[in-house]
């Protein structure tokens, strides 16, 4: 008590008795830092990945639910989930980078763009992409002097506004503005180099292609089956037939030979920035399934004669 007034001591439970350092709370502060929005984002992401895997599985199975269930149960649910999602990552990485840029996730967008340049195969060659960009620029600049003046004025206005943003609210706001504008500018280039999977034959084939290598399977009876081996553990060999997309079960003793092949010859497609120079890479030596089957038929016929 001092001067007729009572001093009341208020102790902060988050501080130590010395008052210098906050008390250690261990893992009890994690739920507060986690927050409901982050948890909703994680849950929505997991649900989205599961839906993408289910849709991809139905596409591979020819939109036949019993076949899709047979594929998932034969190959394992975890392996099926990973196999259905992982091949789609390079195809949708360019558009994921644009989405991250639009929502101002600059660092994640830059990392995604770098990963795209290193792993996503381009629909055209680099020379064709540069030629397309040069042709678009020439089509714009050859519109006349008025078009060039309008473009110069718009560019000057954008630079002035961007300078005011950097000098006003701050550097972070300016970076976010640049990221949004870059997303809009890069849409035509990305659509040309990396067409959307549903509008390009190469990417559509990747969507329909199972995540397992194709094989020509020769049976004891001489029958040759072109398909994908879902499981070969135990006494049964489970095969997904390629033309009909039906699942067949063969006993292990019925299988005489198996050879990996490719369904159709596809030209090699390299990413925008290949890790190996072109003169060090050689074309794939995987034979075409139809060629393997016909060669076996001829040799079998020769022996029969």
Backbone torsions as a table, in degrees:
resi	resn	phi	psi	omega
1	UNK	NA	129.5	-179.8
2	UNK	-139.9	117.8	178.4
3	UNK	66.6	33.0	178.9
4	UNK	77.4	4.4	179.4
5	UNK	-111.2	141.7	-179.6
6	UNK	-95.6	126.9	178.3
7	UNK	-88.0	122.3	179.4
8	UNK	-105.5	126.5	-179.4
9	UNK	-90.9	121.3	176.8
10	UNK	-102.6	118.9	-177.7
11	UNK	-104.3	124.6	177.7
12	UNK	-78.2	119.4	-179.2
13	UNK	-65.2	-18.3	-179.8
14	UNK	-85.9	-1.9	180.0
15	UNK	-113.4	157.0	177.7
16	UNK	-77.4	171.1	-178.4
17	UNK	-65.5	-30.7	178.8
18	UNK	-71.8	-22.5	178.2
19	UNK	81.2	-0.2	-176.5
20	UNK	-91.9	-39.8	-175.4
21	UNK	-125.8	142.2	177.1
22	UNK	-69.0	147.9	-179.8
23	UNK	-69.5	145.6	-179.8
24	UNK	-77.7	126.2	-178.4
25	UNK	-104.2	-4.7	178.8
26	UNK	67.6	-136.1	-177.3
27	UNK	-89.1	5.5	-177.6
28	UNK	-74.0	-17.4	179.3
29	UNK	-87.6	-5.8	-178.2
30	UNK	-65.5	-42.7	179.1
31	UNK	-59.5	-34.8	178.3
32	UNK	-69.0	-39.4	179.0
33	UNK	-75.2	-27.5	-178.8
34	UNK	-64.8	-56.3	175.3
35	UNK	78.1	153.7	180.0
36	UNK	-69.6	-40.0	179.8
37	UNK	-59.2	-42.1	179.9
38	UNK	-64.6	-40.2	178.6
39	UNK	-64.4	-39.1	178.1
40	UNK	-65.5	-37.4	178.3
41	UNK	-64.4	-43.5	179.8
42	UNK	-64.7	-43.5	179.7
43	UNK	-64.2	-43.3	178.9
44	UNK	-63.8	-37.0	178.5
45	UNK	-65.3	-43.8	179.0
46	UNK	-64.4	-41.4	178.2
47	UNK	-65.1	-39.8	178.1
48	UNK	-63.4	-42.8	177.8
49	UNK	-63.8	-38.9	178.2
50	UNK	-64.7	-41.4	178.5
51	UNK	-65.8	-39.8	177.7
52	UNK	-62.4	-41.9	179.0
53	UNK	-64.6	-39.9	179.5
54	UNK	-65.7	-43.5	179.6
55	UNK	-63.8	-43.2	178.6
56	UNK	-63.1	-40.9	178.7
57	UNK	-62.8	-40.1	177.8
58	UNK	-66.7	-37.4	177.4
59	UNK	-63.1	-44.7	179.4
60	UNK	-64.0	-37.2	-178.1
61	UNK	-82.9	6.5	-178.9
62	UNK	69.2	31.8	179.5
63	UNK	58.2	35.8	177.1
64	UNK	-111.9	106.1	-176.8
65	UNK	-57.8	-43.2	177.6
66	UNK	-60.2	-39.0	177.2
67	UNK	-65.9	-39.6	177.9
68	UNK	-62.4	-42.2	177.5
69	UNK	-65.2	-37.7	178.4
70	UNK	-66.1	-39.6	178.1
71	UNK	-64.4	-45.1	-178.2
72	UNK	-65.9	-41.3	-178.2
73	UNK	-73.5	-31.0	-179.6
74	UNK	-76.9	-42.9	-177.9
75	UNK	-87.2	-10.5	-176.5
76	UNK	96.5	136.9	-174.5
77	UNK	-69.4	-38.8	179.9
78	UNK	-68.6	-45.0	178.3
79	UNK	-63.0	-37.9	177.9
80	UNK	-66.2	-41.5	178.5
81	UNK	-61.7	-47.6	-179.8
82	UNK	-68.7	-40.7	-179.6
83	UNK	-66.7	-30.4	179.6
84	UNK	-78.5	-27.3	-174.5
85	UNK	-94.5	-44.0	-172.1
86	UNK	-58.1	-44.2	178.7
87	UNK	-64.2	-17.7	179.8
88	UNK	-84.6	-15.7	-176.5
89	UNK	-61.2	-47.7	178.6
90	UNK	-64.3	-29.1	-176.5
91	UNK	-73.2	-38.1	-175.9
92	UNK	-99.4	-0.7	180.0
93	UNK	-60.7	-41.0	178.5
94	UNK	-60.9	-39.9	-178.7
95	UNK	-75.9	-29.2	173.0
96	UNK	-65.0	-38.0	177.0
97	UNK	-63.6	-40.1	177.6
98	UNK	-64.7	-40.5	178.8
99	UNK	-64.1	-41.9	178.3
100	UNK	-64.8	-37.9	176.1
101	UNK	-64.7	-41.7	-177.9
102	UNK	-64.4	-34.6	179.6
103	UNK	-95.0	18.5	170.8
104	UNK	64.2	30.7	170.5
105	UNK	-95.2	76.8	-166.9
106	UNK	-67.2	-47.4	-176.4
107	UNK	-64.4	-45.6	177.7
108	UNK	-63.6	-36.8	179.1
109	UNK	-65.9	-41.4	178.8
110	UNK	-63.8	-42.9	177.5
111	UNK	-63.5	-39.2	178.8
112	UNK	-68.0	-38.5	176.9
113	UNK	-63.5	-42.0	177.9
114	UNK	-63.9	-43.4	177.8
115	UNK	-64.0	-36.9	177.9
116	UNK	-63.0	-44.2	-179.5
117	UNK	-64.8	-25.4	-176.7
118	UNK	-92.9	-23.0	-172.0
119	UNK	-125.6	-23.7	-175.2
120	UNK	-84.9	123.3	177.8
121	UNK	-69.6	138.2	-179.2
122	UNK	-86.0	147.5	179.6
123	UNK	-73.5	-25.8	177.5
124	UNK	-126.1	170.7	176.7
125	UNK	-76.7	164.7	179.2
126	UNK	-64.0	-37.0	178.4
127	UNK	-64.1	-40.1	178.4
128	UNK	-66.7	-37.7	178.0
129	UNK	-64.8	-43.3	177.4
130	UNK	-65.3	-37.8	177.7
131	UNK	-64.3	-39.0	178.7
132	UNK	-65.4	-42.0	178.0
133	UNK	-64.5	-39.5	179.0
134	UNK	-67.3	-38.3	178.5
135	UNK	-66.5	-39.6	177.5
136	UNK	-64.1	-39.9	179.5
137	UNK	-66.4	-40.2	178.8
138	UNK	-66.9	-37.0	178.2
139	UNK	-65.3	-28.4	178.4
140	UNK	-80.6	-44.6	-175.8
141	UNK	-73.6	-23.5	-179.2
142	UNK	-86.6	9.4	176.9
143	UNK	-71.6	-19.0	-179.4
144	UNK	128.7	174.9	-178.0
145	UNK	-66.5	-33.7	-178.4
146	UNK	-64.4	-40.3	179.2
147	UNK	-64.9	-38.9	178.5
148	UNK	-66.2	-40.5	179.7
149	UNK	-64.4	-42.1	179.7
150	UNK	-63.3	-42.7	178.8
151	UNK	-64.5	-40.0	178.8
152	UNK	-64.8	-41.7	179.3
153	UNK	-64.7	-44.2	178.4
154	UNK	-63.0	-40.2	176.8
155	UNK	-64.4	-40.1	178.3
156	UNK	-65.1	-41.6	177.9
157	UNK	-62.0	-41.8	179.3
158	UNK	-64.0	-41.7	179.8
159	UNK	-64.3	-42.1	179.8
160	UNK	-63.7	-46.3	179.7
161	UNK	-64.0	-39.3	178.4
162	UNK	-65.9	-37.5	176.6
163	UNK	-63.8	-42.4	177.7
164	UNK	-63.2	-36.1	178.1
165	UNK	-66.6	-41.7	178.7
166	UNK	-65.3	-38.9	-179.4
167	UNK	-79.3	-21.4	-176.3
168	UNK	-93.0	-94.7	-175.2
169	UNK	-60.7	-32.1	178.5
170	UNK	137.8	177.2	-175.1
171	UNK	-69.1	-38.6	-176.5
172	UNK	-63.6	-42.7	178.8
173	UNK	-64.0	-38.2	177.5
174	UNK	-64.1	-41.9	178.1
175	UNK	-62.7	-40.5	179.1
176	UNK	-65.6	-37.7	177.2
177	UNK	-64.4	-44.6	178.0
178	UNK	-61.5	-39.3	-179.6
179	UNK	-63.9	-42.1	179.1
180	UNK	-65.1	-43.5	179.0
181	UNK	-65.8	-40.3	178.6
182	UNK	-62.6	-36.8	177.5
183	UNK	-61.0	-44.5	-179.0
184	UNK	-67.6	-38.5	-178.5
185	UNK	-70.4	-35.1	-175.5
186	UNK	-81.1	-9.8	-177.8
187	UNK	-58.7	-48.6	178.9
188	UNK	-62.4	-39.6	-179.4
189	UNK	-65.8	-43.7	179.5
190	UNK	-65.2	-39.9	179.7
191	UNK	-65.4	-27.0	179.1
192	UNK	-81.5	-46.1	-176.6
193	UNK	-78.9	-40.2	-179.1
194	UNK	-122.9	81.9	-179.8
195	UNK	-60.8	152.3	179.4
196	UNK	-61.0	139.6	-173.9
197	UNK	-54.0	-28.9	-177.6
198	UNK	-82.4	-6.9	-176.4
199	UNK	-116.2	9.9	-178.6
200	UNK	-133.8	137.2	-175.2
201	UNK	-66.1	-38.6	-178.4
202	UNK	-64.1	-48.2	-178.6
203	UNK	-70.9	-31.8	175.9
204	UNK	-64.5	-39.3	175.8
205	UNK	-63.1	-35.3	177.1
206	UNK	-66.5	-37.4	178.7
207	UNK	-64.7	-40.1	-178.6
208	UNK	-81.1	-18.5	-176.7
209	UNK	-76.3	128.2	174.0
210	UNK	-63.1	161.2	-177.3
211	UNK	-83.4	5.9	178.3
212	UNK	-106.8	151.4	178.6
213	UNK	-71.1	143.3	177.0
214	UNK	-73.2	148.9	-178.7
215	UNK	-141.4	149.9	168.9
216	UNK	-100.1	115.3	-174.9
217	UNK	-106.5	121.6	-179.7
218	UNK	-101.4	128.0	-179.3
219	UNK	-97.6	170.3	-179.8
220	UNK	-62.7	-34.4	-179.1
221	UNK	-72.4	-7.0	-176.6
222	UNK	95.0	-7.0	178.2
223	UNK	-70.3	141.5	-179.6
224	UNK	-117.8	126.3	-176.9
225	UNK	-116.6	127.1	175.6
226	UNK	-101.6	116.6	-177.2
227	UNK	-170.9	-156.9	-174.6
228	UNK	-127.7	127.9	-178.8
229	UNK	-81.3	111.8	179.4
230	UNK	-80.4	-35.7	-178.8
231	UNK	-158.6	139.0	176.0
232	UNK	-133.5	23.3	177.9
233	UNK	-88.3	133.4	178.0
234	UNK	89.0	-160.0	-174.9
235	UNK	-80.1	-6.3	-176.0
236	UNK	-116.7	146.0	172.3
237	UNK	-115.1	116.2	-177.0
238	UNK	-96.9	122.8	-174.2
239	UNK	-124.5	133.4	172.0
240	UNK	-95.3	111.5	-178.7
241	UNK	-68.0	133.2	-175.0
242	UNK	-72.6	-49.8	-176.2
243	UNK	-65.3	-42.0	-173.7
244	UNK	-98.2	-14.9	-176.5
245	UNK	55.6	45.9	173.9
246	UNK	-113.6	153.9	-177.6
247	UNK	-98.3	128.8	179.4
248	UNK	-120.4	146.5	178.6
249	UNK	-115.5	121.8	178.5
250	UNK	-122.3	144.2	173.7
251	UNK	-71.0	147.4	-177.4
252	UNK	-60.0	-31.2	179.9
253	UNK	-71.3	-18.1	179.5
254	UNK	-79.5	-20.5	-175.4
255	UNK	-87.1	120.6	-179.9
256	UNK	-93.2	-44.8	-176.1
257	UNK	-150.0	154.2	176.4
258	UNK	-139.0	135.3	179.0
259	UNK	-137.7	129.3	178.7
260	UNK	-73.1	139.0	-178.8
261	UNK	-150.8	178.7	174.9
262	UNK	-118.2	141.7	-173.5
263	UNK	-62.7	-47.6	-179.4
264	UNK	-138.4	145.3	179.1
265	UNK	-66.9	128.1	-179.2
266	UNK	-123.0	133.9	178.2
267	UNK	-66.0	140.9	180.0
268	UNK	-64.9	133.5	179.2
269	UNK	-119.8	123.0	-178.5
270	UNK	-103.0	157.5	176.6
271	UNK	-70.8	176.1	-178.8
272	UNK	-64.7	-35.9	177.3
273	UNK	-122.3	89.2	-179.8
274	UNK	-70.4	142.9	178.9
275	UNK	-74.0	-25.1	177.4
276	UNK	-113.2	138.9	175.9
277	UNK	-62.2	157.7	-175.7
278	UNK	-63.7	-34.3	-176.4
279	UNK	-78.3	-8.8	177.9
280	UNK	-95.5	-11.9	-179.6
281	UNK	-98.1	144.3	178.9
282	UNK	-116.4	150.8	179.1
283	UNK	-62.6	155.6	-178.1
284	UNK	-63.4	144.1	179.9
285	UNK	-103.3	10.4	179.2
286	UNK	-71.7	122.5	-177.1
287	UNK	-73.4	161.5	176.5
288	UNK	-78.3	141.2	-175.5
289	UNK	-61.0	-39.8	-180.0
290	UNK	-64.0	-37.4	178.2
291	UNK	-66.6	-41.0	179.3
292	UNK	-64.2	-43.5	-179.0
293	UNK	-65.2	-42.5	-179.7
294	UNK	-68.1	-37.4	178.8
295	UNK	-64.4	-40.1	178.0
296	UNK	-66.5	-36.9	178.9
297	UNK	-64.8	-42.3	179.9
298	UNK	-63.8	-45.1	-179.7
299	UNK	-64.7	-37.8	177.7
300	UNK	-64.5	-40.7	177.9
301	UNK	-65.4	-36.5	178.1
302	UNK	-64.8	-39.7	178.4
303	UNK	-68.9	-33.5	-179.6
304	UNK	-67.3	-33.5	178.5
305	UNK	-72.1	NA	NA
